[in-house]
Amino acid sequence: MKESINLGLVIGQNVRRLRQEKHITQERLAEKSEVSVNTIRNIEKGRWPSAYTLQAVASALKVDAKFLLSCESDEMYLKEELQSRLEQAFEFLVKKPPETDGKTTYSVGHLTGSKKL
C-alpha cells in the first residue's frame, strides 16, 4: 500500500527550506510576496495556501510554483537554482559591463559563444 502524502506539509517544508537557504526571514518573505507574515507561518506549518498565494510566494522565492508542490525537491531545486543564478549573472553583466583597460571588452556575444560584431 502506498504511503499517503500530505501536500500541505510538502509545500510548507519546501517554502521553509528555500526561505532558509536564501537567508530570508518569514517577515521578509511576506513582504516580498505581498501576503501577511501569518500566512507564511501557516504555510510553513502545513496549511494549504490559495493558488494566488502559492504563486506569489513562489515568485518571491524565485522558483516555479510547481516546485513548491514537489516531493522530488533536490533535482528540481538544483535546476531552478542554476537557472536563477545564470539569470542573475547575465543581468549583472548586461547592465554593468566589466571595467576594461582598453584592451579587453566583453559583449553578450562573448558570453553566449557567438562572435562579436
HELIX and SHEET records of a PDB file:
HELIX    1   1 LEU A    7  GLU A   21  1                                  15    
HELIX    2   2 GLN A   26  SER A   33  1                                   8    
HELIX    3   3 VAL A   37  GLU A   44  1                                   8    
HELIX    4   4 ALA A   51  LEU A   61  1                                  11    
HELIX    5   5 ALA A   65  LEU A   68  1                                   4    
HELIX    6   6 SER A   73  LYS A   95  1                                  23    
HELIX    7   7 VAL A  108  THR A  112  1                                   5    
END                                                                             
